[in-house]
Every structure is written in structure tokens, then in C-alpha cells.
Amino acid sequence: MKAGSRTSRQADCAMTRRYLMRKKLLATVAIAAVCFGGPAFAEEAIVNQSGADNTADVDQTLAADLVTTGQESNENFVTVDQTGGKNDATVRQGHAPPGIDNYQIATNEADIDQVSEAGSAVGNDADVIQYSDTNVGSAPNSVDIDQYTAGVVAQTASVTQVGGSGNSATVQQGQDLDADEGGELAEVTQGGSDNSAMVTQGGVADIASVTQTGASNDASVEQQGEGGFAMVDQTGNDNSSMVEQSGIGAYADNLQVGNGNSSLITQEDDSPNGSIGIDNAYNADPEATVQQFGDDNTSSVAQSNLGGGFNQVANVTQNGNANISDVAQTGTGPNFTGTLRAVVTQSDGSTSAVTQSATDGHAKNLFATVNQAGASSSDISQDASGYRASGLSAKVTQDGGSAATVQQTVANPSTSFSGAVESGDVSTVINQNGGSTANVTQAVYGNGSTGIDANITQDNGAIADVTQTMNGDGDADLLATVTQDGASGAVVTQTYNLDLSNSFEAAVTQTGDGNLAGVAQSDAGAANGGDSGIYADVTQTGEGNIAGVTQSNRQHSAYVDQIGDGNVALATQGGIGNTADIDQLNNYNLAAVTQGASGNTGTVMQTGQFNAAVISQDGSSFALGNDGYIEQSGTGNFGMVDQDASRRGDADISQGGTGGFAKITQADWNSEASISQTAGAGNFAEISQEGGTSLSTGNDASVTQSTDGGWASIMQTGELNDANVTQAVASNATATITQIGTGNFANVSQ
């Protein structure tokens, strides 16, 4: 009876094997369940095939030593359903490696469904391998692969899960998007426990690969449209990655090593007009690469074109712990052919956010590069819009506790300026070390605008703030350069927003601690023919120096050079073609130059200390400009030049000694005054000239004092006045000359 049953079973087994071979199916578990006895518990394989060239191989694996010892495997399930095309499916489940003790499997489950339309050429292939961690004693590994498409050959999915519990992988490929074109390949490999991966792909040349090692990692990839390529590699625990790509030529690569890292990449170029006129669609438009090392790093990259885009690239590398980077790039518009590119490299406590947006009208070439180390933070936002809006590049390199913020905006919906529709080429370069802070805001609006450049280099806790604005027909160049060493601060503000404005430039160089420099340059009205040719140069060396330059209108130059400590220099210029030059070469000096009208020159040279000089000039012309000069050596001297409404004024003050006072006031024609106090203490000289009726007439006054206690005062009013006082004796000399009338001459020498 038993022998007859055994013989009948062998006959049924042979018939079943022959049948399955004719159907080109080898279902090992099914054959084993029919042909052999033994304690295989709840193993199940169901294969349904219809069409041509289908092949299925299912092996729910048992190790040889387990079979001989009679130990049980627990609940493996396989379901393969194939319809049409060149389908092939292979499934391995269980635990095959040698050296297994106390072997148990709670559940391995694989479901493969491959479907294609009748008559389509589809090369489907699915391969699943699942093992379990016998030490854990449970392996609810689960795989679901669905491949259905109308494509043209080439479709493959492979999932390998080894060890652990709660692993799950889902792959769906070919959603009949653009008739598929048959390029999908998906491969998922998970090593540790509780890893989860989901891959969904649409059409044409999609490739996705997910590799996870460790525990509780989660990866999701979704691709649609042309030639996407996505790759996620995670090592460690609790890492999370999500990639969504839609449209032409997207590429994403994500590598995370360590624990608790998270990366989100969303790329979209979804328009039928996307990447206009490119030769190779698979190399066009959004590309993203994120690599994170260490723990708790977070990166998010979102790139989008939505019609007519070209070239968006973002590369983020983070090394260390808790680095955060956010890059969002958007190029919108039917004809956008620009290039948006962002490169961020960070280490340790850095935070960076880059947002770039360019709309239609050839708004192109936005670059942002951020390199950070230490406790740095950088925020770059760039926006370009309309009629050939171009340029915009920002580079930030930081170390230590630095922070940099750059906002650049170009918009040029041009209406007129001799038909010009050019926009700005805006650039910012910031290089910081230590605890520096830089804030740059640059904007270009209006017709024919171009230029704007800011360059900041800082070291050891410096602060710089640069604001530049252009708005108006014929706008051209703004340039600001700040170089700092030490804990100094600089503020530069430049603007013009009227017709024909162009060419502002400011340079600030600071060395030492506690220095402060401010430069403000602006327009003053179209009635003056627009603004142009304004230049400011401030150099500070030492500690606690303060320099302020304010200039408006056009063709001004201001130079401030401070070497020493505690100096204060102020230069204010309006009108046209004025020049201010302040040199402070010692400590605790004060100098102020204020000039209006045109063609005036004010110069202050201070080589002593605790000196004060004030020059105020107004009311002249290019040909007959006022010229004020104050040179101070010694200590505690005060000099003042005030020339107002003069056709040709000239003043010269030279002081030495201690506690001297000099004052010159001139108005009207051909005035010239000179005061020289070279030694002693408490010298006092005052010249006031007013009068003259023609260029042939002019006032002239000169005072020279070289000893203690001198006092001289000259006041002249009228025509052809000339006064001269020289006091060079060791006494308390006093000289006073007052002239009113015509043809006067007075000379005092003591």
C-alpha cells in the first residue's frame, strides 16, 4: 500500500516536471511540495503565464542541513503573473548561507506581475532574492514588482534583501508614458533591517538604483518622462531619501553615510517645449548630486523649468554633523535658455540656502557657489527677469562663525533708451574667515542697465554691508570692494536711478580692530546730466578709526587714508567734479571736508595727534575752483577753511606746536590766504577776506607765526587788498590788520 502510493507519487512528480518544462517553467518549490515529503511549512508558489517566451524560476531556499535535520522554514510566498512579451521572473526566498542554527523564517513574500500589450516588444525581467537574519528569527521581507508597459524591449527590475525584519521593496516600471520606449532598469539592494524602498518609473531610458545598508533607512524614487537617472545609496541608520523627477534629462545622485541624514530632490522639466533645441535630451536640464557624510545632515534640492528651460545643476556636499542645505532653482518662461547652477560644500555646523529664479527673455547665467567650514551660515537669493537679463553670480567662502547674505535682483522690462534692452551683469564675491558677517544687496532695474560688482574679503570678525542700486536709462557700472582684517566694520551704499547715470566705485580696506567705514554715493538729479564718475577709496590701518564718505551727482573723488588709532575722517561732496583727500598718519585726529558746487579740492594732512581740521568749500566752477589745504603736525591744533561763493579761492594752513588755532574765511574774487604756525603753543590766526569786483582784482593775506603767544587777525573787504603778518620773536606778539576800501596794502613783521 505504501509502496504503491510512493510509486504513484513518483509518477505524478515526473508528469508534473515534464509539463512544467514544456511550459518553460521551473518552479522548484512547487515541484518540491509535490514530489517530496518533509516538514516544509506553508511554502507557496503560484505562477500564471500567458504569451510567448515566458520563464519563471522560483526557489524558496532551504539549506541542505536543515532539510536533513527536519527543521522547518516558515511561510514563504511567491506569486508570479506574466502576460505577453519576453517576460522572465526569478525568485529566491529563505536562507541559504551555511552555518545556520535554529533556523526560522516568519515570512518572505514576493509578488511579480508583468503585463504588456499584445504585439508590443517588451523585455521584462524581474529577479528577487530575499534572506533573513536567523538571529532575529523573523524575516517579513516583502517585494512587489509590477512591470507593465507598451515599450520597446529593455525592462529589468532586481531586488535583493538580506537579513533583518520589516524590509519592503516596491518597484513599478513603465506606465505607458509616451509609449515607454523601453529603457527602464530598477535595482534595489537592502542589507540591514527595516529598510524600505519604492521605485516608480515612467518612460524612456529610466534607471533607478537604491542601495541601503544598516537599519530603518527609507528611499523613494519616482521618475517620469525622458532619460531620468536616479541613484540612492544610504549607509547607516535612519536615513531618508526621496527623489522625484519628471521631464527631460533629469539626473539625481544621493549618497548618505552615517545616521539620521535626509535628502529630498525634486526635479521637473515637464513641458513639451522643455530644453529647446538641444542635441541630446538626456544631458539637458536638471541635474542634482547630494553627498552627505556624518549624522543628521539635511539637504533639499528642487529644480524646475516648466517650459523652455536649459541647464539647471545643483551639487551639495556636506561633511560632518547637522549641516543643512536648501537649493531651489527655477527657470520659468517659454524661451528661458539660461544656466542655473549652485554648488554648496559644507562642513560641521554650516547652514546654506540658495534660491535662484529666472523668468523668460533670456534671463540666464545665475551661478551661486558656497563653501563653508565651521559655524557658518550663508543665504544667497538671485532673481533675473526680462529682456536679456543676464549674469548674477555670487560666491561665498566662509570659515569659523561667519554669516553672509547676498540678495541680487535684475529686472529690465525696457521701454526706451535708444532701443537698448541690455540688463545687468551682477556679481558678488565674499571671502570670510573667523566671525565675519557680510550683507550685500544689489539690484538692477531699468533700461540699458549693466554692471554692479561687490567684492568683500574679511578676517577675524569684521562686518561689511554693501547696498547698490541702479534704476534708469543708460545706467552702467557700480563697483564696491571691501577688504577687512580684524574686527572692523564697513558700510557701502551706492545708487543712481536717473537718466545717463553711470560709473560709481567704492573701495574700503581695513586692517586692525574696531575700524568703521561708511561710503554713500548717490544721484542728484537729471538736470545735472545724470551721475557718473564717482569714486571713493578708504584705507584704515590701526584700531578704532572712523571714516565716512558721502558723494552725490558726478565726477567726484574722495580719498581717506588713516594710519594709527582713533582717527575720524568725514568727506561730503555734492555738485560736480570735487575732490577730497584726507590723510591721517597718527592718532586721534579729526578731519572733515565738505564741498559743493564744482571744481573744488579739499586736502587735509595730519601727522600729529589730537588735531582737528575742517574744510568747507562751495560756490565755484571747474576753471576757478576753490583749493583748501590744511596740514597739521604737533598736538591739539585746530584749522578751519571756509570758502563760499568764491570764483577763485585758495587757502593754505600749516600748523605745528601745540594748541594752535587757525581760521580762514574767503568769499568772491581771486582770494588767497595762507596761515603757517610751526612751533610754540597757543598760536591763533584768523583771516577773513571778502570783496573784489573783477578777475583782475583779488585779496591776498598771509600769516606766519613760530613762537609762543602769537596772535594775528586779518580782515579785508574791497579791492586789491594785500596783508602780510610775520611774527617770529619770543614774545607775546599781537598783530591785527583790518582793511576796507580799494588798493590797500599792509605788512607787519615782528
Secondary structure by P-SEA (a helix, b strand, c coil): caaaaaaaaaaaaaaaaaaaaaaccccaaaaaaacccccccbbbbbbbbcccbbbbbbbccccaaaaaacccccbbbbbbbbcccbbbbbbbbcccccccccccccbbbbbbbbbbccccccbbbbbbbbbbccccccccbbbbbbbbcccccbbbbbbbbccccbbbbbbbccccccccccbbbbbbbbcccbbbbbbbbbccbbbbbbbbcccbbbbbbbbcccbbbbbbbbcccbbbbbbbbcccbbbbbbbbcccbbbbbbbbbcccccccccccccccccbbbbbbbcccbbbbbbbbbbcccccbbbbbbbbcccbbbbbbbbbbbcccccbbbbbbbbbccbbbbbbbbbbbcccccbbbbbbbbccbbbbbbbbbbbcccbbbbbbbbbbccbbbbbbbbbbbbccccccccccccbbbbbbbbccbbbbbbbbbbbccbbbbbbbbbbbccbbbbbbbbbbbccbbbbbbbbbbbccbbbbbbbbbbccccccbbbbbbbbcccbbbbbbbbbbcccccccccbbbbbbbbcccbbbbbbbbcccbbbbbbbbcccbbbbbbbbcccbbbbbbbbcccbbbbbbbbcccbbbbbbbbccccbbbbbbbccccccbbbbbbbbbcccbbbbbbbbccccbbbbbbbbcccbbbbbbbbcccbbbbbbbbccccbbbbbbbbbbbcccccbbbbbbbbcccbbbbbbbbcccbbbbbbbbccccbbbbbbbbcccbbbbbbcc
